[in-house]
Amino acid sequence: MNTSLPIIDADLEIITRRTLKFPRSLVFSAWSNPNHLKNWWGPNGFTNTFSEFDFRPGGKWKFVMHGPEKGNYPNECEFIVIDEPKLIYWKRHSPPLFRVAALFDELSDNSTHLTFRMVFDSKEECEKLKKFVVKKNEENFDKLERELQRMI
């Protein structure tokens, strides 16, 4: 199994970055602890029901995202690489198919730079999602910041 991060290709990636005014260990915990992750994962108005969260390489993450107006969206992912507190790398097994690398760079004791890389197999799939995902990722990170504030 190839666990290396793919080579950057702008035609195949959507990258969202944010500097968070929180310690890296706390930011990593918000991503790795399902009791926190379920509170903020997804764009505005979405909630989550997790049925499985086996946080280890090869472990599964299964959940349903509930839309604010209608719709339930089943998701299944597999964790590929976990390098606490620096990296979480997973692969989606439910459409749309892509891989995610969440990188946590410590800038200081109370500041973390988060890079969220979505890597697609085709330019077409990437372009189709890029039209709305960039804005939705920002909403997701806004919710992450609110959750981090509650975790202090």
Secondary structure, DSSP 8 states (H G I E B T S, - for coil): ---S-----TTTEEEEEEEESS-HHHHHHHHH-HHHHHHH-SSTT-EEEEEEE--STT-EEEEEEE-SSS-EEEEEEEEEEEETTTEEEEEE-SSS--EEEEEEEEEETTEEEEEEEEE-S-HHHHHHHHHHHHHHHHHHHHHHHHHHHHH-
